[in-house]
Amino acid sequence: MLLSSLVTALLISAPPDSVPKAFSVLPLPLIYYTPETRLAYGVAATATFRFRRDMDFLRADSSAQARAAVRPSQITLGFAYTQNKQILFYLPFQIFYDRDTYYVNGEAGYYRYNYYFYGVGQQEVARELYGVNFPRIRINAFRRIAPAISRGKLYAGIRYQYEDYQVTSVEPGGLLASGSVPGGLGSRLSGAGLGLFYDSRNVIFFPSKGVVADIAYLTHNQALGGNVRFGRYTADVSSYHSLSTKAILAVNYFVSLTTGEAPFNALSLLGGTKRMRGYYEGRYRDQNVALIQSEVRFDLYKRLGGVVFGAAGILGDAQSGLRVNEPKLAYGAGLRFTMNRRDHLNIRLDYGLGRQSNGFYLTIGEAF
């Protein structure tokens, strides 16, 4: 969630050559706006901490290089309520141990939501409103490998996801109500797999150089406690390039390939605050998705900055692979206000446009 980035910046900004605190707690208000929620508001509290072994290392060496090798761990507990009468309870976490040798992240949460459904693949429908309740658990446990790599850190590990998608209401006479859409009346996902994670960014929140890559494979089946069977391969890669002292080019590449019969809520999708701004999240769903998006980030005046962005995505299924002759396009612009100068953490205000679609976004942190 967006609050995690905010708390990270507020709590890890220790003065130079000082030893950070071993433990601290910070309560914060929460507010944001997306097309899927409209205005959302709530409260959250984050505990930031370091383990004893890492604190002993920092007490012996408080240099900037040592502090960079020991990132703070975080656990956040939050609640939000939206103008669309949605309720979100969430517990995201990221744990670093033994000078970042071990890295565990994920979330546990419960969501009472309503969404618009626009169809699957090439079977598009007039939007249908449906309600859903779902608990969600996501855990990624990594260990650093190949420490001899001179730039960046490479991790390998295992992943687990669970989601009990309980559809509580559908529009009478709609496609979901017909029962012809896999998962249209609910589904239970339980999947495990493997992953690689690489990070060579010079800073976390507003990098001007480096690469971050997240590659994963997950298989969902009944043996793990679900009631559906499918697999997914994903690759999410972002690169950052300094154009001048006041401008940065950021490029994101995303591919998601699904095998088997996934429920509609677990298909590859386009839209939302992160991918294809300007389209409602899940406006396009299919087995496969490939996306490239880029933006130029530039300074305007003191803490104020701006961005221009564009994206192109294609979808496909088992028969077509990817339909390259049917691209989806989006573009837009936005403003940034730097709320934390040390870590360059921004409040993000974006307006995106797509084909017969648009979206306004007010969040914290960059899209990628």
Sequence and secondary structure as in RCSB ss.txt:
>XXXX:A:sequence
MLLSSLVTALLISAPPDSVPKAFSVLPLPLIYYTPETRLAYGVAATATFRFRRDMDFLRADSSAQARAAVRPSQI
TLGFAYTQNKQILFYLPFQIFYDRDTYYVNGEAGYYRYNYYFYGVGQQEVARELYGVNFPRIRINAFRRIAPAIS
RGKLYAGIRYQYEDYQVTSVEPGGLLASGSVPGGLGSRLSGAGLGLFYDSRNVIFFPSKGVVADIAYLTHNQALG
GNVRFGRYTADVSSYHSLSTKAILAVNYFVSLTTGEAPFNALSLLGGTKRMRGYYEGRYRDQNVALIQSEVRFDL
YKRLGGVVFGAAGILGDAQSGLRVNEPKLAYGAGLRFTMNRRDHLNIRLDYGLGRQSNGFYLTIGEAF
>XXXX:A:secstr
 HHHHHHHHHHH   TT    SEEEEEEEEEEEETTTEEEEEEEEEEEE  HHHHHHHHH  SHHHHHTS  EEE
EEEEEEETT  EEEEEEEEEEETTTTEEEEEEEEEEEEEEEEEEETTEEEEEEEEEEEEEEEEEEEEEEE TT S
SSEEEEEEEEEEEEEEEEE  TTSTTTTT STTTT EEEEEEEEEEEEE  SSSSS SSEEEEEEEEEEE GGGT
 S  EEEEEEEEEEEEEEETTEEEEEEEEEEEEEE   GGGSEEE SSSSSTTS TTSEEESEEEEEEEEEEEEE
ETTEEEEEEEEEEEEE TTTS  TTS EEEEEEEEEEEEETTTTEEEEEEEEEETTEEEEEEEES   
